[in-house]
């Protein structure tokens, strides 16, 4: 059995594969490692490009677009390995990027998943939005990172170069134990895209597995290759999936209190979009809430399925309100948050 399977989920990403696959192949030259492109029903020349140019790269053709979560779940059912690496197609890896991740997982059996330091491909001195140096979440479900709070992205000056336990690992590049992935039934396909990796990491923590960020491994991420910030579809998925995330995983005694606060805060966000004349994003927030409330029966069933997991505290939760700290207190860097305010 292969020890490490690096799996790229591709959808119409021929240009990205041409740009980044050669570097991945060059810097992932380990005898125990297999590189796989799982194709989510692409209509471009992605599959032909890989099969014609990279004999050592395996292609799994899924036939249609199942989204990030559904695509990975279907692909990984066909992959036998000790560790999976979920890797975005718009990522440039660096020499030796795999070794720190594999070595750490080998020596830390309590770790269910880990991630590298993720920097911006376009501005290489900065962290990248989708993960930076490790993911956290506040008490109301707002995710942020070491190196990125909302849209404030820090320069990498080595300030977060220590390995650290975190709340979530980035879907741009996450190494996860294969048995843990399947134990958790993988990513939730109802998320389709965005925040499903946070949900998986929360479930892993509730099952007793830990999540780490390992800055000794570095890669560069383009970001927004499938959906960029200007797309209201991304706004919709972010708001909807955050509500999914909370409803599935919050302890019963906190669930409705947190949802009430989120209802208010999301309403404020919608009004902010309206004031900025971003009408489609304004509508996307309301559509996300309508979908959420109309699908409570489905979400109650998801909660029921997770009833055997721990409802105790999980590592990496910021006990304060990060929205208040960012917009009112003006905190723009992770280092401005106090350690005592984290679980």
C-alpha positions in Angstrom: 0.0 0.0 0.0 1.2 3.5 -0.8 2.2 5.5 2.2 1.3 8.9 0.9 -1.3 9.8 -1.8 -1.2 13.4 -3.0 -4.6 14.0 -4.5 -5.5 17.0 -6.6 -9.2 17.6 -7.2 -9.4 19.2 -10.6 -12.3 20.9 -12.4 -11.5 22.6 -15.7 -8.0 23.4 -14.4 -5.9 22.5 -17.4 -4.0 25.7 -17.2 -3.3 25.3 -13.5 -2.1 21.7 -14.0 0.2 22.8 -16.8 1.7 25.5 -14.4 1.9 23.6 -11.1 1.9 19.9 -11.8 5.5 19.8 -13.1 6.7 21.4 -9.8 4.7 19.0 -7.7 6.1 16.0 -9.5 9.6 17.3 -9.2 9.4 18.0 -5.5 7.3 15.0 -4.5 9.9 12.4 -5.6 9.5 9.9 -2.8 9.3 6.1 -3.5 6.4 5.9 -1.0 4.3 8.6 -2.7 1.7 8.5 -5.4 0.3 11.6 -7.2 -3.3 11.5 -8.3 -5.5 13.9 -10.2 -9.2 13.3 -9.4 -11.1 15.0 -12.2 -14.5 16.5 -11.3 -16.1 16.2 -14.8 -13.9 18.8 -16.5 -14.9 19.9 -20.0 -11.4 21.2 -20.9 -8.3 19.2 -21.8 -7.3 18.4 -18.2 -7.5 14.7 -18.4 -5.8 14.4 -21.8 -3.0 16.7 -20.6 -2.2 14.6 -17.6 -2.5 11.2 -19.3 -0.4 12.3 -22.3 2.4 13.9 -20.3 2.7 12.3 -16.8 2.8 8.6 -16.8 3.5 8.4 -13.1 0.4 10.5 -12.3 -2.8 8.5 -11.8 -6.1 9.9 -13.1 -9.4 9.2 -11.5 -12.2 10.5 -13.7 -15.3 11.1 -11.7 -17.5 12.0 -14.7 -19.3 15.1 -13.2 -18.7 17.9 -10.8 -19.5 16.6 -7.3 -18.0 19.7 -5.6 -14.9 19.8 -3.3 -16.4 17.5 -0.7 -18.3 15.1 -2.8 -15.4 14.9 -5.3 -12.8 14.0 -2.7 -15.1 11.5 -1.0 -15.7 9.6 -4.3 -12.0 9.8 -5.3 -10.6 8.7 -2.0 -12.8 5.6 -2.0 -10.5 4.5 -4.8 -7.2 5.3 -3.1 -5.4 3.1 -0.7 -2.7 4.9 1.3 -1.7 5.6 4.9 -1.9 9.4 4.5 -4.0 11.4 2.1 -2.8 14.9 1.0 -5.7 17.0 -0.2 -4.0 19.5 -2.5 -5.6 22.3 -4.5 -4.6 22.5 -8.2 -3.5 26.2 -7.8 -0.7 25.4 -5.4 3.1 25.7 -6.0 4.9 23.4 -3.6 8.5 23.8 -2.6 11.5 21.5 -2.3 11.1 19.1 0.6 7.5 20.2 1.4 6.3 16.6 2.1 9.0 15.5 4.5 8.0 17.6 7.6 4.4 16.6 7.2 5.1 12.9 6.9 7.7 12.8 9.7 5.4 14.7 12.1 2.5 12.3 11.4 4.7 9.3 11.8 5.9 10.5 15.2 2.6 11.9 16.5 -0.1 9.2 16.4 -2.5 11.6 18.1 -2.5 13.9 15.1 -5.4 13.3 12.7 -4.4 16.0 10.3 -1.7 18.6 9.7 -1.0 21.4 7.2 2.0 23.4 5.9 2.5 27.1 6.0 0.5 28.6 3.1 1.8 31.8 1.5 0.5 33.9 -1.3 1.6 33.0 -4.8 1.1 36.5 -6.0 2.7 38.3 -3.0 5.2 35.8 -1.8 6.2 37.8 1.2 2.6 37.5 2.6 0.5 34.7 4.0 -2.4 33.4 1.9 -6.0 33.8 3.0 -6.9 30.1 2.9 -5.1 28.8 5.9 -1.9 31.0 6.4 0.0 29.4 9.4 -3.0 27.5 10.9 -6.7 27.9 11.3 -8.8 29.0 14.4 -12.4 29.9 15.0 -14.2 32.2 17.4 -17.1 31.4 19.7 -19.6 32.5 17.0 -18.2 30.4 14.2 -16.0 33.0 12.4 -12.8 31.3 11.1 -9.5 33.1 11.0 -5.8 32.2 10.9 -2.4 32.7 12.3 -1.4 35.4 9.7 -4.9 36.3 8.5 -7.9 37.8 10.3 -10.8 38.4 7.9 -9.2 40.3 4.9 -6.1 41.6 6.9 -3.3 39.4 5.7 0.1 39.7 7.4 3.6 39.6 6.0 5.5 36.4 6.9 8.4 37.6 9.0 8.9 34.2 10.7 6.6 35.3 13.5 4.6 32.0 13.3 7.3 29.6 12.4 6.7 27.3 15.4 4.7 24.1 15.0 1.4 24.6 16.7 -1.8 22.7 17.4 -4.7 24.5 15.7 -8.5 24.2 15.3 -8.5 23.5 11.5 -6.2 22.7 8.7 -6.7 24.3 5.2 -8.4 22.5 2.4 -5.8 24.0 0.1 -3.3 21.5 1.5 -4.2 19.1 4.3 -2.5 15.8 5.2 -5.0 13.5 7.0 -4.7 9.9 8.1 -6.7 7.8 5.7 -8.3 5.7 8.5 -9.3 8.9 10.3 -10.8 10.4 7.1 -12.9 7.3 6.5 -13.8 7.0 10.2 -15.3 10.5 10.0 -17.1 9.6 6.7 -14.9 12.1 4.9 -16.0 15.6 4.0 -19.7 16.6 4.2 -20.9 16.7 0.6 -23.8 18.9 1.5 -21.3 21.7 2.0 -20.3 21.4 -1.7 -17.4 23.8 -1.3 -16.0 26.1 1.4 -15.7 25.3 5.2 -16.1 21.5 4.7 -12.5 21.1 5.9 -13.3 23.1 9.1 -16.2 20.8 9.7 -14.0 17.7 9.2 -11.4 19.1 11.6 -14.0 19.9 14.2 -15.4 16.3 14.0 -11.9 14.9 14.2 -11.2 16.9 17.4 -14.5 15.7 18.9 -13.3 12.2 18.2 -10.0 12.8 20.0 -7.7 13.5 17.1 -5.5 16.6 17.0 -4.8 19.0 14.2 -1.5 20.8 13.7 0.2 23.5 11.5 3.8 22.8 10.6 5.5 25.9 9.1 8.7 23.9 8.2 6.7 22.9 5.1 5.9 25.8 2.8 3.8 26.2 -0.3 2.3 29.1 -2.3 -1.4 29.2 -3.1 -3.0 31.3 -5.8 -6.5 31.2 -4.2 -9.9 31.8 -5.7 -9.3 29.6 -8.7 -12.8 28.2 -8.7 -14.7 30.9 -7.0 -13.2 34.3 -6.2 -14.3 36.9 -3.6 -16.2 38.9 -6.2 -18.5 36.0 -6.9 -21.8 36.1 -4.9 -21.9 32.3 -5.0 -18.8 32.3 -2.7 -20.6 34.7 -0.3 -23.6 32.4 -0.3 -21.6 29.2 0.4 -19.6 30.9 3.1 -22.6 32.2 5.1 -24.7 29.0 4.5 -21.9 26.6 5.3 -20.9 28.5 8.5 -24.5 27.9 9.7 -24.2 24.2 8.8 -20.9 24.0 10.6 -22.4 25.4 13.8 -25.6 23.5 13.8 -23.8 20.2 13.3 -21.1 20.6 15.9 -22.1 23.1 18.7 -23.0 21.6 22.1 -26.8 21.7 22.7 -26.5 24.3 25.5 -24.7 26.8 23.2 -26.4 26.1 19.8 -29.4 28.5 19.8 -27.6 31.2 21.7 -24.9 31.3 19.1 -27.4 31.1 16.2 -29.3 34.1 17.6 -26.1 36.1 17.6 -25.2 35.0 14.2 -28.6 36.0 12.9 -27.9 39.5 14.1 -24.3 39.7 12.9 -25.2 38.2 9.5 -28.0 40.8 9.2 -25.4 43.5 9.8 -23.2 42.0 7.2 -26.1 42.0 4.7 -26.8 45.6 5.4 -23.1 46.4 4.9 -23.3 44.8 1.5 -26.4 46.9 0.7 -24.7 50.1 1.8 -21.8 49.3 -0.5 -24.3 48.7 -3.3 -23.2 45.1 -3.5 -26.8 43.9 -4.1 -26.0 40.4 -5.2 -23.9 39.7 -2.2 -26.6 41.3 0.0 -29.1 38.8 -1.5 -26.6 35.9 -1.1 -26.6 36.3 2.7 -30.4 36.2 2.8 -30.5 33.2 0.5 -28.0 31.4 2.7 -30.3 31.9 5.8 -33.4 30.9 3.9 -31.7 27.7 2.8 -30.5 27.0 6.3 -33.9 27.4 8.0 -35.6 25.4 5.3 -33.3 22.5 5.8 -33.3 22.1 9.6 -34.7 18.6 9.4 -31.7 17.5 7.4 -29.3 19.3 9.8 -31.0 17.7 12.8 -30.3 14.3 11.3 -26.7 15.3 10.8 -26.5 16.2 14.5 -28.1 12.9 15.5 -25.4 11.1 13.5 -22.7 12.9 15.5 -24.4 12.4 18.9 -21.7 9.9 19.9 -18.9 12.4 19.6 -17.7 14.5 22.5 -19.5 17.8 23.2 -16.6 19.0 25.4 -14.3 21.9 24.7 -12.1 21.6 21.5 -8.7 23.2 21.0 -8.3 26.4 19.1 -11.6 28.2 19.8 -11.3 31.9 20.5 -13.6 32.7 23.4 -14.2 36.3 22.4 -15.9 37.8 19.4 -13.4 38.2 16.6 -15.8 40.5 14.7 -15.7 43.0 17.6 -11.9 42.7 18.0 -11.4 43.3 14.3 -13.9 46.0 13.4 -14.2 47.9 16.7 -10.9 47.3 18.5 -8.8 47.4 15.3 -6.9 44.2 15.8 -5.4 43.2 12.5 -2.8 40.5 13.4 -3.1 37.2 15.2 -0.3 38.3 17.5 -2.7 41.0 18.8 -4.9 38.3 20.4 -4.2 37.1 23.9 -3.4 33.5 24.4 -5.5 33.3 27.6 -8.6 34.0 25.4 -8.2 30.7 23.5 -9.5 27.3 24.6 
